Amino acid sequence: MSQAQKLPLWRAICGFAVLGSLVLVAIVLAPLYIANYRLTQYVRTLAAQSDAARTPDETFRTEIVERAHQLHLPVQPNDVTVKHSGGRVQLQLSRYKAQLYHADLHFSGVSTR
């Protein structure tokens, strides 16, 4: 291999630094998105329960906030919105800031009954 075809050391170092940064960001953010996914599934399960339309709003808020705290997500009761329409329940969560990153994390669950 001639001198002109070799990759300069600084370019290799920069390439590995960029790759390392991407891996680090993925390692930091992956647990956050996994926890949000688990919370979303939990909320959908709550909304799909047969007695969801008769469940008090505060019960939903309490259960969702407790589950979020188990998953280490910073959800507060005023972040949870419960709407009733036509015998159905819709559960929503406003965006929230997780750690230092403002993640676009939200969930929505609608009862099917």
C-alpha positions as CSV (number, residue, x, y, z in Angstrom):
1,M,0.0,0.0,0.0
2,S,1.5,3.4,-0.9
3,Q,1.6,6.4,1.3
4,A,-1.3,8.1,-0.5
5,Q,-3.6,5.2,0.1
6,K,-3.1,5.0,3.9
7,L,-5.8,6.5,6.2
8,P,-4.3,9.3,8.3
9,L,-4.2,8.5,12.0
10,W,-6.3,11.6,12.9
11,R,-9.1,10.5,10.6
12,A,-9.2,7.1,12.2
13,I,-9.3,8.6,15.6
14,C,-12.1,11.0,14.7
15,G,-14.1,8.1,13.1
16,F,-13.8,6.0,16.3
17,A,-14.7,9.0,18.4
18,V,-17.9,9.6,16.4
19,L,-18.8,5.9,16.6
20,G,-18.0,5.9,20.3
21,S,-20.2,8.9,20.9
22,L,-23.1,7.3,19.0
23,V,-22.8,4.1,21.0
24,L,-22.7,6.1,24.3
25,V,-25.8,8.1,23.4
26,A,-27.6,4.8,22.5
27,I,-26.6,3.2,25.8
28,V,-27.9,6.2,27.8
29,L,-31.2,6.7,25.9
30,A,-32.2,3.0,25.2
31,P,-33.3,2.3,28.8
32,L,-35.4,5.5,28.8
33,Y,-37.2,4.5,25.6
34,I,-37.7,0.9,26.8
35,A,-39.2,2.2,30.1
36,N,-41.5,4.5,28.1
37,Y,-42.6,1.6,26.0
38,R,-43.4,-0.5,29.0
39,L,-45.4,2.4,30.5
40,T,-47.3,2.7,27.2
41,Q,-48.2,-1.0,27.3
42,Y,-49.4,-0.7,30.9
43,V,-51.6,2.3,30.0
44,R,-53.1,0.5,27.1
45,T,-53.9,-2.4,29.4
46,L,-55.6,-0.1,31.9
47,A,-57.6,1.5,29.2
48,A,-58.7,-1.8,27.8
49,Q,-60.1,-3.1,31.0
50,S,-63.8,-3.8,30.9
51,D,-64.6,-1.5,33.8
52,A,-62.3,1.4,32.6
53,A,-65.2,3.7,31.9
54,R,-66.4,3.4,35.5
55,T,-63.0,3.8,37.1
56,P,-62.4,7.2,38.8
57,D,-59.9,9.5,37.1
58,E,-57.7,9.7,40.2
59,T,-57.4,6.0,40.3
60,F,-55.9,6.0,36.8
61,R,-53.6,8.9,37.7
62,T,-52.4,7.2,40.8
63,E,-51.8,3.8,39.1
64,I,-50.0,5.4,36.1
65,V,-47.8,7.6,38.3
66,E,-46.9,4.6,40.5
67,R,-46.0,2.5,37.5
68,A,-43.9,5.4,36.0
69,H,-42.0,5.8,39.2
70,Q,-41.3,2.0,39.3
71,L,-39.8,2.5,35.8
72,H,-37.9,5.6,37.0
73,L,-39.8,8.0,34.8
74,P,-40.5,11.5,36.2
75,V,-44.3,11.5,35.7
76,Q,-46.4,13.6,37.9
77,P,-50.2,13.3,38.4
78,N,-50.9,16.5,36.6
79,D,-49.1,15.1,33.5
80,V,-51.9,12.4,33.1
81,T,-55.0,13.4,31.3
82,V,-58.2,11.3,31.5
83,K,-61.0,11.9,29.0
84,H,-64.4,10.2,28.8
85,S,-66.4,10.1,25.6
86,G,-69.2,7.8,24.7
87,G,-68.5,5.2,27.3
88,R,-64.8,5.1,26.4
89,V,-61.8,6.3,28.3
90,Q,-58.7,8.0,26.7
91,L,-55.6,8.2,28.8
92,Q,-52.8,10.6,27.7
93,L,-49.6,11.9,29.2
94,S,-48.1,15.2,28.4
95,R,-44.4,15.4,27.3
96,Y,-42.0,15.2,30.2
97,K,-38.3,15.9,30.6
98,A,-36.3,12.8,31.4
99,Q,-32.8,13.2,32.8
100,L,-31.0,15.9,30.9
101,Y,-32.5,15.1,27.6
102,H,-36.0,16.4,26.7
103,A,-37.3,13.2,25.3
104,D,-40.4,13.1,23.2
105,L,-42.0,10.5,25.4
106,H,-45.7,10.1,25.6
107,F,-48.4,7.5,25.7
108,S,-51.9,7.1,24.7
109,G,-54.4,4.5,25.6
110,V,-58.0,4.3,24.5
111,S,-60.5,1.8,25.8
112,T,-62.2,-0.4,23.2
113,R,-65.4,-0.8,25.0
